[in-house]
């Protein structure tokens, strides 16, 4: 039987139960993390920086933002709000 190179990764991936967090980042933590992002532009692209800023500003999960359907008349710049699609079986 072959040996797994990282057995803890498989164990954690399949046996770990996700739990929501009751903690929010402080302003000091956000300031520090965005400072580190700016200092490491060679490995952290501007698109990633902007995506993180958008997620923090909106306070949503990445999947909620990427799965939102955008509505409105973009040619006239009106009503560019998002409507959220809910999964049939939310986790």
Chimera marker file (.cmm) of the C-alpha trace (Angstrom):
<marker_set name="trace">
<marker id="1" x="0.000" y="0.000" z="0.000" r="1" g="1" b="0" radius="0.5"/>
<marker id="2" x="1.485" y="3.411" z="-0.980" r="1" g="1" b="0" radius="0.5"/>
<marker id="3" x="2.202" y="5.951" z="1.724" r="1" g="1" b="0" radius="0.5"/>
<marker id="4" x="0.613" y="9.384" z="1.513" r="1" g="1" b="0" radius="0.5"/>
<marker id="5" x="3.199" y="12.191" z="1.518" r="1" g="1" b="0" radius="0.5"/>
<marker id="6" x="0.941" y="14.419" z="3.628" r="1" g="1" b="0" radius="0.5"/>
<marker id="7" x="-1.552" y="12.240" z="5.538" r="1" g="1" b="0" radius="0.5"/>
<marker id="8" x="-2.594" y="15.130" z="7.799" r="1" g="1" b="0" radius="0.5"/>
<marker id="9" x="-3.829" y="17.067" z="4.745" r="1" g="1" b="0" radius="0.5"/>
<marker id="10" x="-6.179" y="14.265" z="3.744" r="1" g="1" b="0" radius="0.5"/>
<marker id="11" x="-7.337" y="13.773" z="7.319" r="1" g="1" b="0" radius="0.5"/>
<marker id="12" x="-7.999" y="17.471" z="7.855" r="1" g="1" b="0" radius="0.5"/>
<marker id="13" x="-9.683" y="17.859" z="4.493" r="1" g="1" b="0" radius="0.5"/>
<marker id="14" x="-12.205" y="15.086" z="5.023" r="1" g="1" b="0" radius="0.5"/>
<marker id="15" x="-12.701" y="15.022" z="8.774" r="1" g="1" b="0" radius="0.5"/>
<marker id="16" x="-12.613" y="18.698" z="9.639" r="1" g="1" b="0" radius="0.5"/>
<marker id="17" x="-15.962" y="20.395" z="10.142" r="1" g="1" b="0" radius="0.5"/>
<marker id="18" x="-16.088" y="24.053" z="9.159" r="1" g="1" b="0" radius="0.5"/>
<marker id="19" x="-17.349" y="26.403" z="11.803" r="1" g="1" b="0" radius="0.5"/>
<marker id="20" x="-18.164" y="30.065" z="11.360" r="1" g="1" b="0" radius="0.5"/>
<marker id="21" x="-16.065" y="32.586" z="13.207" r="1" g="1" b="0" radius="0.5"/>
<marker id="22" x="-17.429" y="35.123" z="15.667" r="1" g="1" b="0" radius="0.5"/>
<marker id="23" x="-14.427" y="37.411" z="15.302" r="1" g="1" b="0" radius="0.5"/>
<marker id="24" x="-13.936" y="40.373" z="12.995" r="1" g="1" b="0" radius="0.5"/>
<marker id="25" x="-10.621" y="41.862" z="11.944" r="1" g="1" b="0" radius="0.5"/>
<marker id="26" x="-9.639" y="45.027" z="13.742" r="1" g="1" b="0" radius="0.5"/>
<marker id="27" x="-8.755" y="48.225" z="11.907" r="1" g="1" b="0" radius="0.5"/>
<marker id="28" x="-5.111" y="47.726" z="12.934" r="1" g="1" b="0" radius="0.5"/>
<marker id="29" x="-5.103" y="44.186" z="11.476" r="1" g="1" b="0" radius="0.5"/>
<marker id="30" x="-6.633" y="45.393" z="8.221" r="1" g="1" b="0" radius="0.5"/>
<marker id="31" x="-4.130" y="48.235" z="8.020" r="1" g="1" b="0" radius="0.5"/>
<marker id="32" x="-1.248" y="45.818" z="8.559" r="1" g="1" b="0" radius="0.5"/>
<marker id="33" x="-2.419" y="43.233" z="6.019" r="1" g="1" b="0" radius="0.5"/>
<marker id="34" x="-3.008" y="45.812" z="3.277" r="1" g="1" b="0" radius="0.5"/>
<marker id="35" x="0.407" y="47.328" z="4.022" r="1" g="1" b="0" radius="0.5"/>
<marker id="36" x="1.982" y="43.902" z="3.517" r="1" g="1" b="0" radius="0.5"/>
<marker id="37" x="0.004" y="43.480" z="0.279" r="1" g="1" b="0" radius="0.5"/>
<marker id="38" x="1.337" y="46.816" z="-1.010" r="1" g="1" b="0" radius="0.5"/>
<marker id="39" x="4.911" y="45.938" z="-0.028" r="1" g="1" b="0" radius="0.5"/>
<marker id="40" x="4.781" y="42.644" z="-1.925" r="1" g="1" b="0" radius="0.5"/>
<marker id="41" x="3.475" y="43.683" z="-5.316" r="1" g="1" b="0" radius="0.5"/>
<marker id="42" x="5.863" y="41.264" z="-7.021" r="1" g="1" b="0" radius="0.5"/>
<marker id="43" x="3.965" y="38.301" z="-5.555" r="1" g="1" b="0" radius="0.5"/>
<marker id="44" x="0.563" y="39.872" z="-4.839" r="1" g="1" b="0" radius="0.5"/>
<marker id="45" x="-0.991" y="41.351" z="-7.980" r="1" g="1" b="0" radius="0.5"/>
<marker id="46" x="-3.077" y="44.520" z="-8.009" r="1" g="1" b="0" radius="0.5"/>
<marker id="47" x="-6.134" y="42.476" z="-9.018" r="1" g="1" b="0" radius="0.5"/>
<marker id="48" x="-5.797" y="40.443" z="-5.814" r="1" g="1" b="0" radius="0.5"/>
<marker id="49" x="-5.350" y="43.602" z="-3.764" r="1" g="1" b="0" radius="0.5"/>
<marker id="50" x="-8.512" y="45.115" z="-5.240" r="1" g="1" b="0" radius="0.5"/>
<marker id="51" x="-10.440" y="41.867" z="-4.783" r="1" g="1" b="0" radius="0.5"/>
<marker id="52" x="-9.478" y="41.760" z="-1.090" r="1" g="1" b="0" radius="0.5"/>
<marker id="53" x="-10.444" y="45.413" z="-0.660" r="1" g="1" b="0" radius="0.5"/>
<marker id="54" x="-13.808" y="44.735" z="-2.293" r="1" g="1" b="0" radius="0.5"/>
<marker id="55" x="-14.495" y="41.682" z="-0.127" r="1" g="1" b="0" radius="0.5"/>
<marker id="56" x="-13.578" y="43.543" z="3.079" r="1" g="1" b="0" radius="0.5"/>
<marker id="57" x="-15.628" y="46.576" z="2.078" r="1" g="1" b="0" radius="0.5"/>
<marker id="58" x="-18.725" y="44.568" z="1.181" r="1" g="1" b="0" radius="0.5"/>
<marker id="59" x="-18.331" y="42.098" z="4.038" r="1" g="1" b="0" radius="0.5"/>
<marker id="60" x="-19.291" y="39.080" z="1.948" r="1" g="1" b="0" radius="0.5"/>
<marker id="61" x="-17.725" y="35.723" z="1.241" r="1" g="1" b="0" radius="0.5"/>
<marker id="62" x="-15.843" y="35.296" z="-2.010" r="1" g="1" b="0" radius="0.5"/>
<marker id="63" x="-18.422" y="32.829" z="-3.321" r="1" g="1" b="0" radius="0.5"/>
<marker id="64" x="-21.267" y="35.245" z="-2.538" r="1" g="1" b="0" radius="0.5"/>
<marker id="65" x="-19.593" y="37.926" z="-4.621" r="1" g="1" b="0" radius="0.5"/>
<marker id="66" x="-18.571" y="35.712" z="-7.534" r="1" g="1" b="0" radius="0.5"/>
<marker id="67" x="-21.953" y="33.970" z="-7.736" r="1" g="1" b="0" radius="0.5"/>
<marker id="68" x="-24.019" y="37.172" z="-7.597" r="1" g="1" b="0" radius="0.5"/>
<marker id="69" x="-25.888" y="37.919" z="-10.807" r="1" g="1" b="0" radius="0.5"/>
<marker id="70" x="-25.478" y="41.500" z="-11.950" r="1" g="1" b="0" radius="0.5"/>
<marker id="71" x="-28.517" y="43.296" z="-13.313" r="1" g="1" b="0" radius="0.5"/>
<marker id="72" x="-29.088" y="46.602" z="-15.015" r="1" g="1" b="0" radius="0.5"/>
<marker id="73" x="-28.500" y="48.519" z="-18.182" r="1" g="1" b="0" radius="0.5"/>
<marker id="74" x="-24.727" y="48.726" z="-18.319" r="1" g="1" b="0" radius="0.5"/>
<marker id="75" x="-24.705" y="50.711" z="-21.531" r="1" g="1" b="0" radius="0.5"/>
<marker id="76" x="-26.390" y="53.599" z="-19.702" r="1" g="1" b="0" radius="0.5"/>
<marker id="77" x="-24.634" y="53.043" z="-16.391" r="1" g="1" b="0" radius="0.5"/>
<marker id="78" x="-27.821" y="52.478" z="-14.432" r="1" g="1" b="0" radius="0.5"/>
<marker id="79" x="-28.734" y="50.020" z="-11.704" r="1" g="1" b="0" radius="0.5"/>
<marker id="80" x="-25.586" y="47.955" z="-11.465" r="1" g="1" b="0" radius="0.5"/>
<marker id="81" x="-26.749" y="46.276" z="-8.281" r="1" g="1" b="0" radius="0.5"/>
<marker id="82" x="-26.278" y="42.584" z="-7.632" r="1" g="1" b="0" radius="0.5"/>
<marker id="83" x="-28.898" y="40.070" z="-6.661" r="1" g="1" b="0" radius="0.5"/>
<marker id="84" x="-27.748" y="37.090" z="-4.713" r="1" g="1" b="0" radius="0.5"/>
<marker id="85" x="-28.560" y="33.533" z="-5.743" r="1" g="1" b="0" radius="0.5"/>
<marker id="86" x="-28.950" y="31.194" z="-2.809" r="1" g="1" b="0" radius="0.5"/>
<marker id="87" x="-27.712" y="27.628" z="-3.003" r="1" g="1" b="0" radius="0.5"/>
<marker id="88" x="-30.290" y="24.875" z="-2.602" r="1" g="1" b="0" radius="0.5"/>
<marker id="89" x="-28.328" y="23.375" z="0.303" r="1" g="1" b="0" radius="0.5"/>
<marker id="90" x="-26.330" y="26.118" z="2.044" r="1" g="1" b="0" radius="0.5"/>
<marker id="91" x="-23.453" y="24.929" z="4.204" r="1" g="1" b="0" radius="0.5"/>
<link id1="1" id2="2" r="1" g="1" b="0" radius="0.2"/>
<link id1="2" id2="3" r="1" g="1" b="0" radius="0.2"/>
<link id1="3" id2="4" r="1" g="1" b="0" radius="0.2"/>
<link id1="4" id2="5" r="1" g="1" b="0" radius="0.2"/>
<link id1="5" id2="6" r="1" g="1" b="0" radius="0.2"/>
<link id1="6" id2="7" r="1" g="1" b="0" radius="0.2"/>
<link id1="7" id2="8" r="1" g="1" b="0" radius="0.2"/>
<link id1="8" id2="9" r="1" g="1" b="0" radius="0.2"/>
<link id1="9" id2="10" r="1" g="1" b="0" radius="0.2"/>
<link id1="10" id2="11" r="1" g="1" b="0" radius="0.2"/>
<link id1="11" id2="12" r="1" g="1" b="0" radius="0.2"/>
<link id1="12" id2="13" r="1" g="1" b="0" radius="0.2"/>
<link id1="13" id2="14" r="1" g="1" b="0" radius="0.2"/>
<link id1="14" id2="15" r="1" g="1" b="0" radius="0.2"/>
<link id1="15" id2="16" r="1" g="1" b="0" radius="0.2"/>
<link id1="16" id2="17" r="1" g="1" b="0" radius="0.2"/>
<link id1="17" id2="18" r="1" g="1" b="0" radius="0.2"/>
<link id1="18" id2="19" r="1" g="1" b="0" radius="0.2"/>
<link id1="19" id2="20" r="1" g="1" b="0" radius="0.2"/>
<link id1="20" id2="21" r="1" g="1" b="0" radius="0.2"/>
<link id1="21" id2="22" r="1" g="1" b="0" radius="0.2"/>
<link id1="22" id2="23" r="1" g="1" b="0" radius="0.2"/>
<link id1="23" id2="24" r="1" g="1" b="0" radius="0.2"/>
<link id1="24" id2="25" r="1" g="1" b="0" radius="0.2"/>
<link id1="25" id2="26" r="1" g="1" b="0" radius="0.2"/>
<link id1="26" id2="27" r="1" g="1" b="0" radius="0.2"/>
<link id1="27" id2="28" r="1" g="1" b="0" radius="0.2"/>
<link id1="28" id2="29" r="1" g="1" b="0" radius="0.2"/>
<link id1="29" id2="30" r="1" g="1" b="0" radius="0.2"/>
<link id1="30" id2="31" r="1" g="1" b="0" radius="0.2"/>
<link id1="31" id2="32" r="1" g="1" b="0" radius="0.2"/>
<link id1="32" id2="33" r="1" g="1" b="0" radius="0.2"/>
<link id1="33" id2="34" r="1" g="1" b="0" radius="0.2"/>
<link id1="34" id2="35" r="1" g="1" b="0" radius="0.2"/>
<link id1="35" id2="36" r="1" g="1" b="0" radius="0.2"/>
<link id1="36" id2="37" r="1" g="1" b="0" radius="0.2"/>
<link id1="37" id2="38" r="1" g="1" b="0" radius="0.2"/>
<link id1="38" id2="39" r="1" g="1" b="0" radius="0.2"/>
<link id1="39" id2="40" r="1" g="1" b="0" radius="0.2"/>
<link id1="40" id2="41" r="1" g="1" b="0" radius="0.2"/>
<link id1="41" id2="42" r="1" g="1" b="0" radius="0.2"/>
<link id1="42" id2="43" r="1" g="1" b="0" radius="0.2"/>
<link id1="43" id2="44" r="1" g="1" b="0" radius="0.2"/>
<link id1="44" id2="45" r="1" g="1" b="0" radius="0.2"/>
<link id1="45" id2="46" r="1" g="1" b="0" radius="0.2"/>
<link id1="46" id2="47" r="1" g="1" b="0" radius="0.2"/>
<link id1="47" id2="48" r="1" g="1" b="0" radius="0.2"/>
<link id1="48" id2="49" r="1" g="1" b="0" radius="0.2"/>
<link id1="49" id2="50" r="1" g="1" b="0" radius="0.2"/>
<link id1="50" id2="51" r="1" g="1" b="0" radius="0.2"/>
<link id1="51" id2="52" r="1" g="1" b="0" radius="0.2"/>
<link id1="52" id2="53" r="1" g="1" b="0" radius="0.2"/>
<link id1="53" id2="54" r="1" g="1" b="0" radius="0.2"/>
<link id1="54" id2="55" r="1" g="1" b="0" radius="0.2"/>
<link id1="55" id2="56" r="1" g="1" b="0" radius="0.2"/>
<link id1="56" id2="57" r="1" g="1" b="0" radius="0.2"/>
<link id1="57" id2="58" r="1" g="1" b="0" radius="0.2"/>
<link id1="58" id2="59" r="1" g="1" b="0" radius="0.2"/>
<link id1="59" id2="60" r="1" g="1" b="0" radius="0.2"/>
<link id1="60" id2="61" r="1" g="1" b="0" radius="0.2"/>
<link id1="61" id2="62" r="1" g="1" b="0" radius="0.2"/>
<link id1="62" id2="63" r="1" g="1" b="0" radius="0.2"/>
<link id1="63" id2="64" r="1" g="1" b="0" radius="0.2"/>
<link id1="64" id2="65" r="1" g="1" b="0" radius="0.2"/>
<link id1="65" id2="66" r="1" g="1" b="0" radius="0.2"/>
<link id1="66" id2="67" r="1" g="1" b="0" radius="0.2"/>
<link id1="67" id2="68" r="1" g="1" b="0" radius="0.2"/>
<link id1="68" id2="69" r="1" g="1" b="0" radius="0.2"/>
<link id1="69" id2="70" r="1" g="1" b="0" radius="0.2"/>
<link id1="70" id2="71" r="1" g="1" b="0" radius="0.2"/>
<link id1="71" id2="72" r="1" g="1" b="0" radius="0.2"/>
<link id1="72" id2="73" r="1" g="1" b="0" radius="0.2"/>
<link id1="73" id2="74" r="1" g="1" b="0" radius="0.2"/>
<link id1="74" id2="75" r="1" g="1" b="0" radius="0.2"/>
<link id1="75" id2="76" r="1" g="1" b="0" radius="0.2"/>
<link id1="76" id2="77" r="1" g="1" b="0" radius="0.2"/>
<link id1="77" id2="78" r="1" g="1" b="0" radius="0.2"/>
<link id1="78" id2="79" r="1" g="1" b="0" radius="0.2"/>
<link id1="79" id2="80" r="1" g="1" b="0" radius="0.2"/>
<link id1="80" id2="81" r="1" g="1" b="0" radius="0.2"/>
<link id1="81" id2="82" r="1" g="1" b="0" radius="0.2"/>
<link id1="82" id2="83" r="1" g="1" b="0" radius="0.2"/>
<link id1="83" id2="84" r="1" g="1" b="0" radius="0.2"/>
<link id1="84" id2="85" r="1" g="1" b="0" radius="0.2"/>
<link id1="85" id2="86" r="1" g="1" b="0" radius="0.2"/>
<link id1="86" id2="87" r="1" g="1" b="0" radius="0.2"/>
<link id1="87" id2="88" r="1" g="1" b="0" radius="0.2"/>
<link id1="88" id2="89" r="1" g="1" b="0" radius="0.2"/>
<link id1="89" id2="90" r="1" g="1" b="0" radius="0.2"/>
<link id1="90" id2="91" r="1" g="1" b="0" radius="0.2"/>
</marker_set>
